Amino acid sequence: MKRRSPPLLALLAVAAVAAAPPAGAQDMRTSQRGVLRPGIGPNDPRRPVDVRAEPWRALGRVQLEVGGRCTGVLVGPRTVLTAAHCLFGPNSRQVVRPGTVQFLLGYHMGEWTARARVTAFAMGDGFALDRDSPFGGPIGADWALLTLDSPLGEGRALRLRRDPPPPGAELMLAGYQQDRPEALLADTGCRALGLRRGARNLPLLAHGCAGTRGTSGAPLLARGRDGAWEVVGVASAVAADAANGVAVPAGMLPAAPQP
């Protein structure tokens, strides 16, 4: 059955994929059926994937010392792409200091392939959180590039694709999600729905991929001309009760070091 894309205004108003609460605070099993979750809907296509296999081995958890976590991906030897709203403290609603953020590459069930601390980061121009609501914006600026204190995973980084995938192009989305935060869950059979325009006329890449809270900052992946997986966007917001969302197109990001 073809997944429908909700109107853009409804999509953006319902739920930003906020940094997930601490593990155990809420753990809804993916086997639950008929339960509507943000970004998922009644039928759940997500499945666990092997963090040691491509392209998943480039992904990891972005972890804040003050609490909260998101998903990130290596796009350079010392560069991680994630969402800007992942860098705001869940209580203070303020940007955290770089040194209080860690990236755990290949995280799975409390273990990881490599770990590095963030020394600096750059975010989309003008992105901020509203102190009185869980939503930040503009969503088209919801990206961040993290600089690590040491290179991780030689040969693991994925390249950024500057041109957006056409509507109907096959995509994948995986993240450390609120209902299964200890494992990487992926929707490997979703598609691009096309470009939209958000606040400040910034472009957004609409997709039909399933992913709930905690998927923030996860890469939206598509095959390149050479068959390799490429990052075409970074997940930012989802619909309230359907497998639909929007991502910041990778073409809007500054150049990252080559993998």
C-alpha positions as CSV (number, residue, x, y, z in Angstrom):
1,M,0.0,0.0,0.0
2,K,1.4,3.4,-1.0
3,R,2.1,5.7,2.0
4,R,0.5,9.1,1.7
5,S,2.2,12.3,2.6
6,P,0.2,14.6,5.0
7,P,-0.1,18.3,4.2
8,L,3.1,20.1,5.1
9,L,1.6,22.3,7.8
10,A,0.1,19.3,9.6
11,L,3.4,17.5,9.4
12,L,5.5,20.3,10.9
13,A,3.1,21.2,13.6
14,V,2.7,17.8,15.3
15,A,6.1,16.5,16.5
16,A,9.7,17.3,16.2
17,V,11.8,14.1,16.7
18,A,13.1,15.4,20.1
19,A,16.1,14.0,21.9
20,A,14.8,10.8,23.6
21,P,14.4,10.5,27.4
22,P,16.8,8.3,29.4
23,A,16.6,4.6,28.6
24,G,13.7,2.9,30.5
25,A,11.6,6.1,30.8
26,Q,9.4,4.8,28.1
27,D,10.0,1.5,26.3
28,M,7.1,0.7,23.9
29,R,7.9,-2.6,22.1
30,T,7.9,-2.5,18.3
31,S,5.8,-5.6,18.3
32,Q,2.8,-3.6,19.5
33,R,0.3,-3.3,16.7
34,G,-2.5,-0.8,16.3
35,V,-0.6,1.7,18.5
36,L,0.0,5.1,16.8
37,R,3.4,6.6,17.5
38,P,4.9,9.7,16.0
39,G,6.5,8.9,12.7
40,I,5.3,5.3,12.7
41,G,1.5,4.8,12.3
42,P,-0.4,1.5,12.9
43,N,2.0,-0.7,10.9
44,D,5.6,-0.8,11.8
45,P,8.1,-1.7,9.0
46,R,11.2,-1.1,11.2
47,R,13.7,-3.9,11.8
48,P,17.0,-4.2,13.7
49,V,20.1,-3.9,11.5
50,D,23.7,-5.0,12.1
51,V,25.8,-2.0,13.1
52,R,28.9,-3.8,11.8
53,A,27.5,-3.8,8.2
54,E,27.4,-1.1,5.6
55,P,26.0,1.5,5.6
56,W,25.0,1.2,9.2
57,R,28.5,1.0,10.5
58,A,28.8,4.8,9.9
59,L,26.0,5.5,12.4
60,G,26.2,6.0,16.2
61,R,24.5,7.7,19.2
62,V,25.0,11.4,19.9
63,Q,24.9,11.5,23.7
64,L,24.5,14.6,26.0
65,E,25.9,14.5,29.5
66,V,22.9,16.5,30.7
67,G,20.6,13.8,29.3
68,G,19.0,13.2,26.0
69,R,20.3,11.4,22.9
70,C,19.9,11.4,19.2
71,T,21.3,9.6,16.1
72,G,24.3,10.8,14.1
73,V,26.4,9.7,11.1
74,L,30.0,10.0,10.2
75,V,30.4,12.2,7.1
76,G,34.1,12.7,7.5
77,P,36.9,11.2,9.6
78,R,36.2,13.6,12.5
79,T,32.8,15.0,11.4
80,V,29.4,13.8,12.5
81,L,26.1,15.0,11.1
82,T,23.1,15.3,13.4
83,A,20.1,17.6,14.0
84,A,20.6,21.0,15.7
85,H,17.8,20.4,18.2
86,C,19.8,17.5,19.6
87,L,22.3,19.9,21.0
88,F,19.9,21.6,23.4
89,G,19.6,20.5,27.0
90,P,16.2,18.9,27.7
91,N,15.7,21.0,30.8
92,S,17.6,24.2,30.1
93,R,16.4,24.5,26.5
94,Q,19.8,26.1,25.8
95,V,22.7,24.9,23.6
96,V,25.1,22.7,25.5
97,R,28.8,23.1,25.5
98,P,30.6,21.0,22.9
99,G,32.7,19.1,25.5
100,T,29.6,17.7,27.1
101,V,28.6,15.8,23.9
102,Q,29.9,12.4,22.9
103,F,29.5,10.3,19.8
104,L,29.4,6.5,20.2
105,L,30.0,4.9,16.9
106,G,28.3,1.6,16.2
107,Y,26.4,1.7,19.5
108,H,24.5,-1.6,20.3
109,M,23.2,-2.8,23.7
110,G,25.6,-0.7,25.8
111,E,28.7,-1.3,23.7
112,W,30.2,0.6,20.8
113,T,32.9,0.4,18.2
114,A,34.6,3.7,19.1
115,R,33.9,6.8,21.1
116,A,35.0,10.4,20.8
117,R,34.2,13.7,22.4
118,V,32.9,16.7,20.5
119,T,35.2,19.7,20.5
120,A,33.1,22.1,18.4
121,F,30.0,22.2,16.3
122,A,28.3,24.3,13.7
123,M,24.5,24.6,13.4
124,G,22.0,25.9,10.9
125,D,21.7,29.7,10.9
126,G,19.0,30.9,13.2
127,F,17.9,27.6,14.7
128,A,16.5,27.9,18.2
129,L,14.2,26.1,20.6
130,D,11.0,27.7,22.0
131,R,11.3,27.6,25.8
132,D,7.5,27.0,26.1
133,S,7.2,24.2,23.6
134,P,9.2,21.1,22.5
135,F,9.5,22.4,18.9
136,G,12.3,24.3,17.4
137,G,12.9,26.0,14.2
138,P,13.1,26.9,11.4
139,I,13.1,23.2,10.6
140,G,15.1,23.9,7.4
141,A,18.0,25.0,9.6
142,D,17.8,21.9,11.9
143,W,21.2,20.5,11.2
144,A,24.5,20.3,13.0
145,L,28.0,19.2,12.1
146,L,30.1,18.0,15.1
147,T,33.9,18.0,15.2
148,L,35.4,15.1,17.1
149,D,38.5,15.1,19.2
150,S,39.9,12.1,17.2
151,P,39.1,10.4,13.9
152,L,36.9,7.4,14.1
153,G,36.3,4.3,12.0
154,E,38.7,4.7,9.0
155,G,36.7,4.2,5.8
156,R,33.3,4.2,7.5
157,A,32.2,7.8,6.7
158,L,29.4,8.3,4.2
159,R,29.5,11.1,1.5
160,L,26.9,13.8,1.3
161,R,24.8,14.0,-1.9
162,R,24.1,17.5,-3.0
163,D,21.2,16.9,-5.4
164,P,18.0,15.7,-3.8
165,P,16.6,12.3,-4.8
166,P,13.6,12.5,-7.1
167,P,10.1,11.6,-5.8
168,G,9.7,7.9,-5.7
169,A,13.5,7.2,-5.1
170,E,14.2,4.4,-2.7
171,L,15.4,5.5,0.7
172,M,16.4,4.1,4.1
173,L,16.2,5.6,7.6
174,A,17.7,4.2,10.8
175,G,18.1,5.5,14.3
176,Y,18.3,4.8,18.0
177,Q,14.6,5.2,18.7
178,Q,12.6,5.9,21.9
179,D,10.9,2.5,21.9
180,R,14.2,0.6,21.2
181,P,17.0,2.9,22.2
182,E,19.7,0.2,22.6
183,A,19.5,-1.1,19.1
184,L,19.6,0.5,15.6
185,L,16.2,0.2,13.9
186,A,15.7,0.8,10.2
187,D,13.0,1.3,7.6
188,T,14.7,-0.1,4.5
189,G,11.9,0.1,2.1
190,C,10.7,3.7,2.0
191,R,10.7,6.4,-0.6
192,A,11.2,10.1,-1.3
193,L,8.1,12.2,-1.6
194,G,9.7,15.3,-3.0
195,L,10.9,18.8,-1.9
196,R,8.7,21.2,0.2
197,R,9.2,24.7,1.4
198,G,9.2,25.5,5.1
199,A,9.7,28.7,7.2
200,R,12.0,31.3,5.6
201,N,11.4,29.4,2.4
202,L,14.0,26.8,3.3
203,P,13.8,23.5,1.4
204,L,12.7,20.3,3.2
205,L,12.9,16.8,1.8
206,A,9.7,14.9,2.5
207,H,9.9,11.2,2.9
208,G,7.7,8.2,3.7
209,C,10.1,6.5,6.1
210,A,9.1,5.2,9.5
211,G,11.0,6.6,12.5
212,T,10.0,7.9,15.9
213,R,11.6,10.0,18.6
214,G,15.3,9.4,18.9
215,T,15.7,9.2,15.1
216,S,16.5,12.9,15.1
217,G,19.8,13.5,13.3
218,A,19.7,10.2,11.5
219,P,20.8,10.2,7.9
220,L,18.3,9.7,5.1
221,L,20.1,7.3,2.8
222,A,19.8,6.8,-1.0
223,R,22.0,4.9,-3.5
224,G,24.4,7.0,-5.5
225,R,25.2,6.5,-9.2
226,D,28.0,4.1,-8.3
227,G,25.7,2.1,-6.1
228,A,27.2,3.3,-2.8
229,W,24.9,4.6,-0.1
230,E,24.9,8.4,0.3
231,V,23.4,10.8,2.8
232,V,20.7,12.9,1.1
233,G,19.2,14.5,4.3
234,V,19.2,14.6,8.1
235,A,16.0,13.7,9.9
236,S,14.2,16.5,11.7
237,A,10.4,16.2,12.1
238,V,7.7,13.6,11.8
239,A,3.9,13.3,11.4
240,A,1.8,12.5,14.5
241,D,0.5,9.2,13.4
242,A,1.9,8.1,10.1
243,A,5.2,7.0,8.6
244,N,6.0,10.4,7.1
245,G,8.6,13.0,7.9
246,V,10.9,15.8,6.7
247,A,14.6,16.1,6.6
248,V,17.0,18.9,5.8
249,P,18.4,18.2,2.4
250,A,22.1,17.4,2.4
251,G,22.6,20.1,-0.3
252,M,21.8,22.7,2.3
253,L,24.8,21.7,4.4
254,P,28.3,23.2,4.2
255,A,31.0,21.0,2.8
256,A,32.2,18.3,5.2
257,P,35.6,16.6,4.9
258,Q,35.6,13.8,2.3
259,P,35.2,10.3,3.7
